[in-house]
Amino acid sequence: MSDDEVDLELLDLLRKRFGIGVKDEGPPETKVLDNAQFIYDNSIDVALDMRSTKQAAQLVLQEMEKREYSTKTWSEHELHPKAKDENTINFIFTMDLLNFSFWSKKSEEERFAVVYKGKRWTGYFSLVALLQRALEQEIPITSPDFWIDEERCTDDVLRTVFSSGTEEEIPMFDERVRCLREAGQILTEEFDGSVVTLIEDAKGSAAGLVNLLAEKFPCFRDEGTFERKKVRFLKRPQILVADLWAAFDGEGYGEFNDIDKITMFADYRIPQMLHSLGILWYCPPLENKIRRQEIIESGHSWEMQIRGCSIWAVELLRREILKLKPDTHVNAILIDFFLYDLAKEKEEDGVDVIPHHRTRSIWY
Ligand SMILES: Nc1nc2c(c(CN[C@H]3C=C[C@H](O)[C@@H]3O)cn2[C@@H]2O[C@H](COP(=O)(O)O)[C@@H](O)[C@H]2O)c(=O)[nH]1
């Protein structure tokens, strides 16, 4: 290798490790909120209602204060890890690598479910339950070196991990295996096989960590096209950062100097909740399609509008809450977490709400 090539190699190493020689590009930005506003400004099939947004702000603020909703709420859930250590970091990375597309066409009784700790878990919590179950069975399912070890981590072992308490297997099993293998490969090649190294490379920036995940891991690169413009949603990178922030109570590996840059996570639950609050409105053809529970293809303009307008709706909700109580520290993450938990409570109470939209993808 010539001297010049050695110098370039060394500079690249110094740049990666210590940011030396990197021209200051200013603080990292994810562009998710800007893109959401662009989608909202150009949406004709999805609209937001400001009067309902103002009314909902009162309810959300009141309920969040009553429940003392905070980062601590995350760890209070019986399935979420409590320790503030590397095991929890690996758990959250694994969980949010696979945190997508749990919805089923089958009935509540027949859909994929996991029985764990004497309860029957479905949806997101079925994933959390099966990860905890595997760890109890001494299967190191949250260790990146395990995911790339085809001797120990065979497809059969993974089928055991994702095994169901019903006839239906977990949706997108093959895609989930692919995500694990790919992420394990990239962590090994670029981050010494360690999620902690990945987090440290973001240097305390939430937006930086989101961008790093989207740049280095294709299975986190949640983007689309709307009106011929690339738009970023980055739902799982953002919820991963948010879960770290919540699990570590904003300290240690959960400390980010720009956490409020994280937006709502564009999934299939929050739009449903925003609609039932009267904030999100669908044009009749789209509403009929959702009520008939018909598939909306991933990348379809209707899906882009639902996801973009939902992100923007939570931003407007956040602004209305701040008008009511300027000194309150409520960000999009806590509003989002609260709306998700509220949606699950309404579902359990059998409250009649519009079905969530049906898009099958690994993005949410
Ligand atoms: N926007 C948003 N989406 C969320 C969550 C969560 C769970 N977060 C926990 C952490 C803190 C909170 O307090 C929750 O305890 C899951 N999801 C998404 O929903 C879908 C699963 O729905 P269902 O099949 O009904 O379980 C799927 O796309 C999943 O990725 C959230 O918080 N926000």
The ligand as a Gaussian input file, in Angstrom:
#p B3LYP/6-31G(d) Opt

LIG

0 1
 N      -46.163000       4.295000      17.523000
 C      -45.958000       3.258000      18.341000
 N      -46.004000       2.026000      17.818000
 C      -45.795000       0.994000      18.670000
 C      -45.530000       1.140000      20.035000
 C      -45.360000      -0.162000      20.546000
 C      -45.107000      -0.565000      21.953000
 N      -44.330000       0.409000      22.679000
 C      -44.244000       0.177000      24.085000
 C      -43.196000       1.033000      24.656000
 C      -43.713000       2.073000      25.271000
 C      -45.154000       2.078000      25.230000
 O      -45.676000       2.385000      26.499000
 C      -45.481000       0.639000      24.821000
 O      -45.598000      -0.132000      26.004000
 C      -45.524000      -1.047000      19.489000
 N      -45.782000      -0.312000      18.396000
 C      -46.111000      -0.729000      17.045000
 O      -47.515000      -0.994000      17.055000
 C      -47.778000      -2.125000      16.210000
 C      -48.156000      -3.266000      17.124000
 O      -49.481000      -3.009000      17.557000
 P      -50.248000      -4.277000      18.192000
 O      -50.273000      -5.357000      17.092000
 O      -51.597000      -3.738000      18.562000
 O      -49.415000      -4.724000      19.388000
 C      -46.483000      -2.439000      15.513000
 O      -46.362000      -1.624000      14.357000
 C      -45.471000      -1.996000      16.552000
 O      -44.211000      -1.698000      15.969000
 C      -45.475000       2.455000      20.557000
 O      -45.246000       2.704000      21.755000
 N      -45.707000       3.476000      19.664000

